[in-house]
Amino acid sequence: MEYAITKNNLHLENSYAVAKREFSRILARIKADYPDSLVWNRSFTSLKLEWACHNALYGLGIARERTKDSDLNYPQKWYTRAAYSVLGVLVWIFIK
């Protein structure tokens, strides 16, 4: 999987193709290579739940051009953070 990271954004290309069991390993590897990104001010759980939402939406065929990749950024608005927290938990069991 290809990715690009900046000070406050981690862009994961074709993230829909990654199984949830791989999320932690991939995030840990990227963090080891780029520890200074502000993205790491978020917890791995928060990042994984957002990624899960993207994968679920892609799987449902919703906005596939926008949900095939994931942009995990920092900071987030409070309502975005809340939405990913709730929806991520709900979709977690349904994604591969």
C-alpha positions in Angstrom: 0.0 0.0 0.0 1.2 3.5 -0.9 1.0 6.4 1.5 2.0 10.0 1.9 2.5 11.8 5.2 2.7 15.4 6.0 2.8 17.4 9.2 -0.9 16.9 9.9 -2.2 14.3 7.4 -1.6 10.6 6.6 -3.0 9.7 3.1 -3.4 6.0 2.6 -4.0 5.1 -1.1 -6.3 2.1 -1.8 -6.8 1.7 1.9 -10.1 -0.2 1.2 -8.0 -3.2 0.1 -6.3 -3.6 3.5 -7.8 -6.0 6.1 -8.5 -4.6 9.5 -6.1 -7.1 11.1 -3.3 -5.2 9.3 -4.3 -1.7 10.4 -2.1 -1.6 13.6 0.9 -3.1 11.9 0.8 -0.6 9.1 0.2 2.4 11.3 3.1 1.3 13.6 5.5 1.0 10.7 4.5 4.4 9.3 4.8 6.0 12.8 8.3 4.5 13.2 9.4 6.1 9.9 7.6 9.4 10.5 7.3 10.0 14.3 7.1 13.8 14.1 3.7 13.9 12.3 0.9 15.5 14.3 -1.3 12.6 13.1 0.2 10.6 16.0 -1.6 12.9 18.5 -4.6 10.7 17.7 -4.8 7.3 19.2 -4.3 4.2 17.1 -7.9 3.3 18.0 -9.1 6.6 16.6 -7.1 6.2 13.4 -8.3 2.6 12.9 -12.0 3.5 13.5 -11.8 6.2 10.8 -10.1 3.8 8.4 -12.8 1.2 9.2 -15.5 3.7 8.2 -13.8 4.4 4.9 -13.6 0.7 4.2 -17.2 0.1 5.1 -18.4 3.0 2.9 -16.3 1.7 0.0 -17.7 -1.8 0.5 -21.3 -0.4 0.4 -20.5 1.4 -2.8 -20.9 4.8 -1.3 -18.7 7.6 -2.8 -16.1 5.0 -4.0 -13.8 7.6 -5.5 -13.6 9.4 -2.1 -13.6 6.3 0.2 -11.1 4.1 -1.7 -8.3 6.2 0.0 -8.2 7.4 3.6 -7.0 10.7 4.8 -6.3 10.5 8.5 -5.6 14.0 9.8 -5.1 16.0 12.9 -6.8 17.9 14.3 -10.4 16.9 13.7 -13.5 18.8 14.5 -15.3 17.4 17.5 -18.3 16.2 15.5 -16.1 14.4 13.0 -14.2 12.7 15.8 -17.5 11.7 17.4 -19.0 10.4 14.2 -15.9 8.2 13.4 -15.9 6.9 17.0 -19.5 5.8 16.9 -19.7 4.6 13.3 -16.3 3.0 13.4 -17.4 0.7 16.3 -20.6 -0.2 14.5 -19.0 -1.1 11.2 -15.9 -2.8 12.7 -17.6 -6.2 12.8 -18.8 -6.0 9.2 -15.5 -5.2 7.5 -12.9 -7.7 6.5 
